[in-house]
């Protein structure tokens, strides 16, 4: 009985880990393809330039 419980717990934990990694991997792959096609991501926050006198 303990062996079955352990196997079920391992299945639940491994599926939870995989379900959190898959969207991240899909987003990274889409970003790579978009970058290869010439699209660039630009941050809306820009660093201000200092006035050099």
mmJSON file of the N, C-alpha and C atoms, coordinates in Angstrom:
{"data_MODEL":{"atom_site":{
"group_PDB":["ATOM","ATOM","ATOM","ATOM","ATOM","ATOM","ATOM","ATOM","ATOM","ATOM","ATOM","ATOM","ATOM","ATOM","ATOM","ATOM","ATOM","ATOM","ATOM","ATOM","ATOM","ATOM","ATOM","ATOM","ATOM","ATOM","ATOM","ATOM","ATOM","ATOM","ATOM","ATOM","ATOM","ATOM","ATOM","ATOM","ATOM","ATOM","ATOM","ATOM","ATOM","ATOM","ATOM","ATOM","ATOM","ATOM","ATOM","ATOM","ATOM","ATOM","ATOM","ATOM","ATOM","ATOM","ATOM","ATOM","ATOM","ATOM","ATOM","ATOM","ATOM","ATOM","ATOM","ATOM","ATOM","ATOM","ATOM","ATOM","ATOM","ATOM","ATOM","ATOM","ATOM","ATOM","ATOM","ATOM","ATOM","ATOM","ATOM","ATOM","ATOM","ATOM","ATOM","ATOM","ATOM","ATOM","ATOM","ATOM","ATOM","ATOM","ATOM","ATOM","ATOM","ATOM","ATOM","ATOM","ATOM","ATOM","ATOM","ATOM","ATOM","ATOM","ATOM","ATOM","ATOM","ATOM","ATOM","ATOM","ATOM","ATOM","ATOM","ATOM","ATOM","ATOM","ATOM","ATOM","ATOM","ATOM","ATOM","ATOM","ATOM","ATOM","ATOM","ATOM","ATOM","ATOM","ATOM","ATOM","ATOM","ATOM","ATOM","ATOM","ATOM","ATOM","ATOM","ATOM","ATOM","ATOM","ATOM","ATOM","ATOM","ATOM","ATOM","ATOM","ATOM","ATOM","ATOM","ATOM","ATOM","ATOM","ATOM","ATOM","ATOM","ATOM","ATOM","ATOM","ATOM","ATOM","ATOM"],
"id":[1,2,3,4,5,6,7,8,9,10,11,12,13,14,15,16,17,18,19,20,21,22,23,24,25,26,27,28,29,30,31,32,33,34,35,36,37,38,39,40,41,42,43,44,45,46,47,48,49,50,51,52,53,54,55,56,57,58,59,60,61,62,63,64,65,66,67,68,69,70,71,72,73,74,75,76,77,78,79,80,81,82,83,84,85,86,87,88,89,90,91,92,93,94,95,96,97,98,99,100,101,102,103,104,105,106,107,108,109,110,111,112,113,114,115,116,117,118,119,120,121,122,123,124,125,126,127,128,129,130,131,132,133,134,135,136,137,138,139,140,141,142,143,144,145,146,147,148,149,150,151,152,153,154,155,156,157,158,159],
"type_symbol":["N","C","C","N","C","C","N","C","C","N","C","C","N","C","C","N","C","C","N","C","C","N","C","C","N","C","C","N","C","C","N","C","C","N","C","C","N","C","C","N","C","C","N","C","C","N","C","C","N","C","C","N","C","C","N","C","C","N","C","C","N","C","C","N","C","C","N","C","C","N","C","C","N","C","C","N","C","C","N","C","C","N","C","C","N","C","C","N","C","C","N","C","C","N","C","C","N","C","C","N","C","C","N","C","C","N","C","C","N","C","C","N","C","C","N","C","C","N","C","C","N","C","C","N","C","C","N","C","C","N","C","C","N","C","C","N","C","C","N","C","C","N","C","C","N","C","C","N","C","C","N","C","C","N","C","C","N","C","C"],
"label_atom_id":["N","CA","C","N","CA","C","N","CA","C","N","CA","C","N","CA","C","N","CA","C","N","CA","C","N","CA","C","N","CA","C","N","CA","C","N","CA","C","N","CA","C","N","CA","C","N","CA","C","N","CA","C","N","CA","C","N","CA","C","N","CA","C","N","CA","C","N","CA","C","N","CA","C","N","CA","C","N","CA","C","N","CA","C","N","CA","C","N","CA","C","N","CA","C","N","CA","C","N","CA","C","N","CA","C","N","CA","C","N","CA","C","N","CA","C","N","CA","C","N","CA","C","N","CA","C","N","CA","C","N","CA","C","N","CA","C","N","CA","C","N","CA","C","N","CA","C","N","CA","C","N","CA","C","N","CA","C","N","CA","C","N","CA","C","N","CA","C","N","CA","C","N","CA","C","N","CA","C","N","CA","C","N","CA","C"],
"label_alt_id":[null,null,null,null,null,null,null,null,null,null,null,null,null,null,null,null,null,null,null,null,null,null,null,null,null,null,null,null,null,null,null,null,null,null,null,null,null,null,null,null,null,null,null,null,null,null,null,null,null,null,null,null,null,null,null,null,null,null,null,null,null,null,null,null,null,null,null,null,null,null,null,null,null,null,null,null,null,null,null,null,null,null,null,null,null,null,null,null,null,null,null,null,null,null,null,null,null,null,null,null,null,null,null,null,null,null,null,null,null,null,null,null,null,null,null,null,null,null,null,null,null,null,null,null,null,null,null,null,null,null,null,null,null,null,null,null,null,null,null,null,null,null,null,null,null,null,null,null,null,null,null,null,null,null,null,null,null,null,null],
"label_comp_id":["UNK","UNK","UNK","UNK","UNK","UNK","UNK","UNK","UNK","UNK","UNK","UNK","UNK","UNK","UNK","UNK","UNK","UNK","UNK","UNK","UNK","UNK","UNK","UNK","UNK","UNK","UNK","UNK","UNK","UNK","UNK","UNK","UNK","UNK","UNK","UNK","UNK","UNK","UNK","UNK","UNK","UNK","UNK","UNK","UNK","UNK","UNK","UNK","UNK","UNK","UNK","UNK","UNK","UNK","UNK","UNK","UNK","UNK","UNK","UNK","UNK","UNK","UNK","UNK","UNK","UNK","UNK","UNK","UNK","UNK","UNK","UNK","UNK","UNK","UNK","UNK","UNK","UNK","UNK","UNK","UNK","UNK","UNK","UNK","UNK","UNK","UNK","UNK","UNK","UNK","UNK","UNK","UNK","UNK","UNK","UNK","UNK","UNK","UNK","UNK","UNK","UNK","UNK","UNK","UNK","UNK","UNK","UNK","UNK","UNK","UNK","UNK","UNK","UNK","UNK","UNK","UNK","UNK","UNK","UNK","UNK","UNK","UNK","UNK","UNK","UNK","UNK","UNK","UNK","UNK","UNK","UNK","UNK","UNK","UNK","UNK","UNK","UNK","UNK","UNK","UNK","UNK","UNK","UNK","UNK","UNK","UNK","UNK","UNK","UNK","UNK","UNK","UNK","UNK","UNK","UNK","UNK","UNK","UNK"],
"label_asym_id":["A","A","A","A","A","A","A","A","A","A","A","A","A","A","A","A","A","A","A","A","A","A","A","A","A","A","A","A","A","A","A","A","A","A","A","A","A","A","A","A","A","A","A","A","A","A","A","A","A","A","A","A","A","A","A","A","A","A","A","A","A","A","A","A","A","A","A","A","A","A","A","A","A","A","A","A","A","A","A","A","A","A","A","A","A","A","A","A","A","A","A","A","A","A","A","A","A","A","A","A","A","A","A","A","A","A","A","A","A","A","A","A","A","A","A","A","A","A","A","A","A","A","A","A","A","A","A","A","A","A","A","A","A","A","A","A","A","A","A","A","A","A","A","A","A","A","A","A","A","A","A","A","A","A","A","A","A","A","A"],
"label_entity_id":["1","1","1","1","1","1","1","1","1","1","1","1","1","1","1","1","1","1","1","1","1","1","1","1","1","1","1","1","1","1","1","1","1","1","1","1","1","1","1","1","1","1","1","1","1","1","1","1","1","1","1","1","1","1","1","1","1","1","1","1","1","1","1","1","1","1","1","1","1","1","1","1","1","1","1","1","1","1","1","1","1","1","1","1","1","1","1","1","1","1","1","1","1","1","1","1","1","1","1","1","1","1","1","1","1","1","1","1","1","1","1","1","1","1","1","1","1","1","1","1","1","1","1","1","1","1","1","1","1","1","1","1","1","1","1","1","1","1","1","1","1","1","1","1","1","1","1","1","1","1","1","1","1","1","1","1","1","1","1"],
"label_seq_id":[1,1,1,2,2,2,3,3,3,4,4,4,5,5,5,6,6,6,7,7,7,8,8,8,9,9,9,10,10,10,11,11,11,12,12,12,13,13,13,14,14,14,15,15,15,16,16,16,17,17,17,18,18,18,19,19,19,20,20,20,21,21,21,22,22,22,23,23,23,24,24,24,25,25,25,26,26,26,27,27,27,28,28,28,29,29,29,30,30,30,31,31,31,32,32,32,33,33,33,34,34,34,35,35,35,36,36,36,37,37,37,38,38,38,39,39,39,40,40,40,41,41,41,42,42,42,43,43,43,44,44,44,45,45,45,46,46,46,47,47,47,48,48,48,49,49,49,50,50,50,51,51,51,52,52,52,53,53,53],
"pdbx_PDB_ins_code":[null,null,null,null,null,null,null,null,null,null,null,null,null,null,null,null,null,null,null,null,null,null,null,null,null,null,null,null,null,null,null,null,null,null,null,null,null,null,null,null,null,null,null,null,null,null,null,null,null,null,null,null,null,null,null,null,null,null,null,null,null,null,null,null,null,null,null,null,null,null,null,null,null,null,null,null,null,null,null,null,null,null,null,null,null,null,null,null,null,null,null,null,null,null,null,null,null,null,null,null,null,null,null,null,null,null,null,null,null,null,null,null,null,null,null,null,null,null,null,null,null,null,null,null,null,null,null,null,null,null,null,null,null,null,null,null,null,null,null,null,null,null,null,null,null,null,null,null,null,null,null,null,null,null,null,null,null,null,null],
"Cartn_x":[0.832,0.0,0.87,1.924,2.795,3.477,3.786,4.434,3.502,2.236,1.266,1.078,1.051,0.904,2.115,3.286,4.519,4.563,4.144,4.105,3.1,1.958,0.956,1.462,2.132,2.689,3.78,4.615,5.661,5.058,3.974,3.309,2.716,2.126,1.533,2.62,3.704,4.789,5.444,5.703,6.362,5.451,4.156,3.254,3.147,3.234,3.201,4.455,5.587,6.848,6.825,6.371,6.328,5.313,4.207,3.191,3.648,4.571,5.064,6.189,6.887,8.009,7.562,6.487,6.079,5.701,4.913,4.617,5.861,6.777,8.017,8.841,8.922,9.665,8.996,7.677,6.962,7.177,7.174,7.429,8.836,9.793,11.184,11.358,10.713,10.811,10.168,9.03,8.363,9.207,9.84,10.72,11.929,12.464,13.613,13.237,12.079,11.632,11.352,10.711,10.412,11.7,12.692,13.971,14.67,14.56,15.171,14.504,13.208,12.477,12.692,13.406,13.718,12.977,12.126,11.41,12.315,12.227,13.034,12.126,12.446,11.693,12.394,11.612,12.181,11.548,12.384,11.893,11.252,10.096,9.46,10.184,11.024,11.761,13.124,13.403,14.67,15.515,16.792,17.72,17.976,17.876,18.109,19.613,19.939,21.339,21.701,22.9,23.372,23.877,23.638,24.183,25.651,26.491,27.925,28.359,28.807,29.236,30.725],
"Cartn_y":[-1.201,0.0,1.256,1.268,2.439,2.692,1.617,1.758,2.45,2.094,2.729,4.205,4.506,5.896,6.719,6.135,6.816,7.063,6.083,6.25,7.329,7.37,8.391,9.778,9.88,11.167,11.623,10.703,11.033,11.489,10.87,11.259,12.661,12.974,14.299,15.375,15.12,16.096,16.306,15.226,15.37,16.074,15.837,16.531,18.015,18.35,19.763,20.486,19.822,20.422,20.628,19.628,19.744,20.784,20.907,21.865,23.306,23.553,24.914,25.236,24.24,24.469,24.615,23.949,23.95,25.33,26.141,27.48,28.355,28.196,28.958,28.563,27.284,26.801,27.245,27.243,27.679,29.167,29.959,31.396,31.677,30.921,31.104,30.726,29.655,29.233,30.264,30.809,31.833,33.099,33.463,34.634,34.442,33.238,32.937,33.048,32.497,32.544,33.989,34.754,36.156,36.959,36.696,37.405,37.044,35.796,35.335,35.988,36.297,36.943,38.454,38.994,40.411,41.252,40.654,41.409,41.631,42.795,43.108,43.585,43.195,43.624,44.847,45.861,47.09,47.384,47.673,47.953,49.337,49.462,50.779,51.705,51.142,51.955,52.271,53.543,53.949,54.686,54.489,55.145,56.562,57.521,58.908,59.155,59.949,60.288,61.474,61.429,62.557,63.665,64.907,66.034,66.191,66.043,66.182,67.563,68.375,69.755,69.822],
"Cartn_z":[0.0,0.0,0.0,0.795,0.838,-0.498,-1.225,-2.529,-3.527,-3.513,-4.403,-4.068,-2.793,-2.363,-2.778,-2.643,-3.031,-4.537,-5.316,-6.771,-7.187,-6.538,-6.849,-6.487,-5.357,-4.947,-5.915,-6.357,-7.325,-8.651,-9.071,-10.311,-10.205,-9.066,-8.874,-8.858,-8.151,-8.058,-9.416,-10.143,-11.446,-12.454,-12.403,-13.324,-12.979,-11.713,-11.323,-11.792,-11.716,-12.169,-13.672,-14.408,-15.864,-16.326,-15.635,-16.063,-15.872,-14.958,-14.775,-15.743,-16.248,-17.165,-18.618,-18.991,-20.393,-20.924,-20.216,-20.749,-20.862,-19.938,-19.992,-21.209,-21.487,-22.648,-23.949,-23.986,-25.183,-25.433,-24.38,-24.528,-24.992,-24.481,-24.903,-26.367,-26.794,-28.192,-29.115,-28.714,-29.528,-29.604,-28.505,-28.509,-29.4,-29.41,-30.266,-31.736,-32.095,-33.49,-33.899,-33.028,-33.347,-33.511,-32.675,-32.773,-34.083,-34.477,-35.724,-36.932,-36.814,-37.9,-37.941,-36.982,-37.017,-35.999,-35.194,-34.17,-32.963,-32.368,-31.193,-30.076,-28.87,-27.696,-27.124,-26.809,-26.282,-24.929,-23.962,-22.624,-22.583,-21.939,-21.85,-20.865,-20.026,-19.067,-19.67,-19.798,-20.399,-19.378,-19.438,-18.544,-19.061,-18.15,-18.557,-18.713,-19.716,-19.94,-19.059,-18.507,-17.69,-18.599,-18.178,-18.918,-18.561,-19.564,-19.324,-19.761,-18.833,-19.158,-19.364],
"occupancy":[1.0,1.0,1.0,1.0,1.0,1.0,1.0,1.0,1.0,1.0,1.0,1.0,1.0,1.0,1.0,1.0,1.0,1.0,1.0,1.0,1.0,1.0,1.0,1.0,1.0,1.0,1.0,1.0,1.0,1.0,1.0,1.0,1.0,1.0,1.0,1.0,1.0,1.0,1.0,1.0,1.0,1.0,1.0,1.0,1.0,1.0,1.0,1.0,1.0,1.0,1.0,1.0,1.0,1.0,1.0,1.0,1.0,1.0,1.0,1.0,1.0,1.0,1.0,1.0,1.0,1.0,1.0,1.0,1.0,1.0,1.0,1.0,1.0,1.0,1.0,1.0,1.0,1.0,1.0,1.0,1.0,1.0,1.0,1.0,1.0,1.0,1.0,1.0,1.0,1.0,1.0,1.0,1.0,1.0,1.0,1.0,1.0,1.0,1.0,1.0,1.0,1.0,1.0,1.0,1.0,1.0,1.0,1.0,1.0,1.0,1.0,1.0,1.0,1.0,1.0,1.0,1.0,1.0,1.0,1.0,1.0,1.0,1.0,1.0,1.0,1.0,1.0,1.0,1.0,1.0,1.0,1.0,1.0,1.0,1.0,1.0,1.0,1.0,1.0,1.0,1.0,1.0,1.0,1.0,1.0,1.0,1.0,1.0,1.0,1.0,1.0,1.0,1.0,1.0,1.0,1.0,1.0,1.0,1.0],
"B_iso_or_equiv":[0.0,0.0,0.0,0.0,0.0,0.0,0.0,0.0,0.0,0.0,0.0,0.0,0.0,0.0,0.0,0.0,0.0,0.0,0.0,0.0,0.0,0.0,0.0,0.0,0.0,0.0,0.0,0.0,0.0,0.0,0.0,0.0,0.0,0.0,0.0,0.0,0.0,0.0,0.0,0.0,0.0,0.0,0.0,0.0,0.0,0.0,0.0,0.0,0.0,0.0,0.0,0.0,0.0,0.0,0.0,0.0,0.0,0.0,0.0,0.0,0.0,0.0,0.0,0.0,0.0,0.0,0.0,0.0,0.0,0.0,0.0,0.0,0.0,0.0,0.0,0.0,0.0,0.0,0.0,0.0,0.0,0.0,0.0,0.0,0.0,0.0,0.0,0.0,0.0,0.0,0.0,0.0,0.0,0.0,0.0,0.0,0.0,0.0,0.0,0.0,0.0,0.0,0.0,0.0,0.0,0.0,0.0,0.0,0.0,0.0,0.0,0.0,0.0,0.0,0.0,0.0,0.0,0.0,0.0,0.0,0.0,0.0,0.0,0.0,0.0,0.0,0.0,0.0,0.0,0.0,0.0,0.0,0.0,0.0,0.0,0.0,0.0,0.0,0.0,0.0,0.0,0.0,0.0,0.0,0.0,0.0,0.0,0.0,0.0,0.0,0.0,0.0,0.0,0.0,0.0,0.0,0.0,0.0,0.0],
"pdbx_formal_charge":[null,null,null,null,null,null,null,null,null,null,null,null,null,null,null,null,null,null,null,null,null,null,null,null,null,null,null,null,null,null,null,null,null,null,null,null,null,null,null,null,null,null,null,null,null,null,null,null,null,null,null,null,null,null,null,null,null,null,null,null,null,null,null,null,null,null,null,null,null,null,null,null,null,null,null,null,null,null,null,null,null,null,null,null,null,null,null,null,null,null,null,null,null,null,null,null,null,null,null,null,null,null,null,null,null,null,null,null,null,null,null,null,null,null,null,null,null,null,null,null,null,null,null,null,null,null,null,null,null,null,null,null,null,null,null,null,null,null,null,null,null,null,null,null,null,null,null,null,null,null,null,null,null,null,null,null,null,null,null],
"auth_seq_id":[1,1,1,2,2,2,3,3,3,4,4,4,5,5,5,6,6,6,7,7,7,8,8,8,9,9,9,10,10,10,11,11,11,12,12,12,13,13,13,14,14,14,15,15,15,16,16,16,17,17,17,18,18,18,19,19,19,20,20,20,21,21,21,22,22,22,23,23,23,24,24,24,25,25,25,26,26,26,27,27,27,28,28,28,29,29,29,30,30,30,31,31,31,32,32,32,33,33,33,34,34,34,35,35,35,36,36,36,37,37,37,38,38,38,39,39,39,40,40,40,41,41,41,42,42,42,43,43,43,44,44,44,45,45,45,46,46,46,47,47,47,48,48,48,49,49,49,50,50,50,51,51,51,52,52,52,53,53,53],
"auth_comp_id":["UNK","UNK","UNK","UNK","UNK","UNK","UNK","UNK","UNK","UNK","UNK","UNK","UNK","UNK","UNK","UNK","UNK","UNK","UNK","UNK","UNK","UNK","UNK","UNK","UNK","UNK","UNK","UNK","UNK","UNK","UNK","UNK","UNK","UNK","UNK","UNK","UNK","UNK","UNK","UNK","UNK","UNK","UNK","UNK","UNK","UNK","UNK","UNK","UNK","UNK","UNK","UNK","UNK","UNK","UNK","UNK","UNK","UNK","UNK","UNK","UNK","UNK","UNK","UNK","UNK","UNK","UNK","UNK","UNK","UNK","UNK","UNK","UNK","UNK","UNK","UNK","UNK","UNK","UNK","UNK","UNK","UNK","UNK","UNK","UNK","UNK","UNK","UNK","UNK","UNK","UNK","UNK","UNK","UNK","UNK","UNK","UNK","UNK","UNK","UNK","UNK","UNK","UNK","UNK","UNK","UNK","UNK","UNK","UNK","UNK","UNK","UNK","UNK","UNK","UNK","UNK","UNK","UNK","UNK","UNK","UNK","UNK","UNK","UNK","UNK","UNK","UNK","UNK","UNK","UNK","UNK","UNK","UNK","UNK","UNK","UNK","UNK","UNK","UNK","UNK","UNK","UNK","UNK","UNK","UNK","UNK","UNK","UNK","UNK","UNK","UNK","UNK","UNK","UNK","UNK","UNK","UNK","UNK","UNK"],
"auth_asym_id":["A","A","A","A","A","A","A","A","A","A","A","A","A","A","A","A","A","A","A","A","A","A","A","A","A","A","A","A","A","A","A","A","A","A","A","A","A","A","A","A","A","A","A","A","A","A","A","A","A","A","A","A","A","A","A","A","A","A","A","A","A","A","A","A","A","A","A","A","A","A","A","A","A","A","A","A","A","A","A","A","A","A","A","A","A","A","A","A","A","A","A","A","A","A","A","A","A","A","A","A","A","A","A","A","A","A","A","A","A","A","A","A","A","A","A","A","A","A","A","A","A","A","A","A","A","A","A","A","A","A","A","A","A","A","A","A","A","A","A","A","A","A","A","A","A","A","A","A","A","A","A","A","A","A","A","A","A","A","A"],
"auth_atom_id":["N","CA","C","N","CA","C","N","CA","C","N","CA","C","N","CA","C","N","CA","C","N","CA","C","N","CA","C","N","CA","C","N","CA","C","N","CA","C","N","CA","C","N","CA","C","N","CA","C","N","CA","C","N","CA","C","N","CA","C","N","CA","C","N","CA","C","N","CA","C","N","CA","C","N","CA","C","N","CA","C","N","CA","C","N","CA","C","N","CA","C","N","CA","C","N","CA","C","N","CA","C","N","CA","C","N","CA","C","N","CA","C","N","CA","C","N","CA","C","N","CA","C","N","CA","C","N","CA","C","N","CA","C","N","CA","C","N","CA","C","N","CA","C","N","CA","C","N","CA","C","N","CA","C","N","CA","C","N","CA","C","N","CA","C","N","CA","C","N","CA","C","N","CA","C","N","CA","C","N","CA","C","N","CA","C"],
"pdbx_PDB_model_num":[1,1,1,1,1,1,1,1,1,1,1,1,1,1,1,1,1,1,1,1,1,1,1,1,1,1,1,1,1,1,1,1,1,1,1,1,1,1,1,1,1,1,1,1,1,1,1,1,1,1,1,1,1,1,1,1,1,1,1,1,1,1,1,1,1,1,1,1,1,1,1,1,1,1,1,1,1,1,1,1,1,1,1,1,1,1,1,1,1,1,1,1,1,1,1,1,1,1,1,1,1,1,1,1,1,1,1,1,1,1,1,1,1,1,1,1,1,1,1,1,1,1,1,1,1,1,1,1,1,1,1,1,1,1,1,1,1,1,1,1,1,1,1,1,1,1,1,1,1,1,1,1,1,1,1,1,1,1,1]
}}}
